[in-house]
């Protein structure tokens, strides 16, 4: 399976993750890890919407439930 990803799509995805992370008061490291999750998910051919959902779930689990990140 191949997919076409444009730089503008990835930029928009990363910006959305950063915005969500800032509103959730996440650390820079946590936001960066969520960005990696989003980009890796998108590169697998999954929809941008699902990639953003995966990143948001990662951020939510660590900011709202006191996850494993120190």
C-alpha positions as semicolon CSV with decimal commas, in nm:
position;residue;x (nm);y (nm);z (nm)
1;X;0,000;0,000;0,000
2;X;0,135;0,341;-0,092
3;X;0,008;0,682;-0,004
4;X;0,093;1,030;-0,115
5;X;0,179;1,267;0,164
6;X;0,240;1,629;0,087
7;X;0,457;1,844;0,312
8;X;0,163;2,078;0,367
9;X;-0,047;1,788;0,499
10;X;0,222;1,685;0,745
11;X;0,276;2,046;0,850
12;X;-0,096;2,085;0,919
13;X;-0,105;1,757;1,111
14;X;0,191;1,854;1,330
15;X;0,047;2,201;1,390
16;X;-0,285;2,050;1,501
17;X;-0,105;1,816;1,740
18;X;0,098;2,104;1,883
19;X;-0,214;2,317;1,929
20;X;-0,392;2,034;2,107
21;X;-0,088;1,966;2,324
22;X;-0,056;2,331;2,425
23;X;-0,422;2,349;2,520
24;X;-0,376;2,031;2,725
25;X;-0,071;2,190;2,894
26;X;0,154;1,904;2,786
27;X;0,533;1,922;2,805
28;X;0,743;1,982;2,494
29;X;0,872;1,626;2,505
30;X;0,521;1,486;2,522
31;X;0,406;1,703;2,232
32;X;0,707;1,591;2,027
33;X;0,630;1,225;2,093
34;X;0,267;1,283;1,993
35;X;0,386;1,449;1,670
36;X;0,600;1,143;1,592
37;X;0,303;0,915;1,653
38;X;0,086;1,124;1,420
39;X;0,343;1,135;1,140
40;X;0,425;0,764;1,168
41;X;0,055;0,679;1,158
42;X;-0,001;0,899;0,854
43;X;0,299;0,744;0,676
44;X;0,142;0,401;0,714
45;X;-0,141;0,511;0,488
46;X;-0,396;0,572;0,761
47;X;-0,615;0,880;0,728
48;X;-0,498;1,212;0,867
49;X;-0,801;1,214;1,092
50;X;-0,703;0,883;1,250
51;X;-0,341;0,996;1,285
52;X;-0,457;1,305;1,474
53;X;-0,687;1,093;1,688
54;X;-0,398;0,862;1,782
55;X;-0,180;1,159;1,878
56;X;-0,460;1,315;2,082
57;X;-0,520;0,987;2,262
58;X;-0,150;0,973;2,350
59;X;-0,156;1,328;2,484
60;X;-0,481;1,274;2,670
61;X;-0,362;0,957;2,839
62;X;-0,051;1,128;2,976
63;X;-0,196;1,469;3,067
64;X;-0,532;1,363;3,207
65;X;-0,438;1,042;3,381
66;X;-0,087;1,113;3,507
67;X;0,071;0,869;3,267
68;X;0,419;0,727;3,264
69;X;0,609;1,040;3,153
70;X;0,793;1,218;3,433
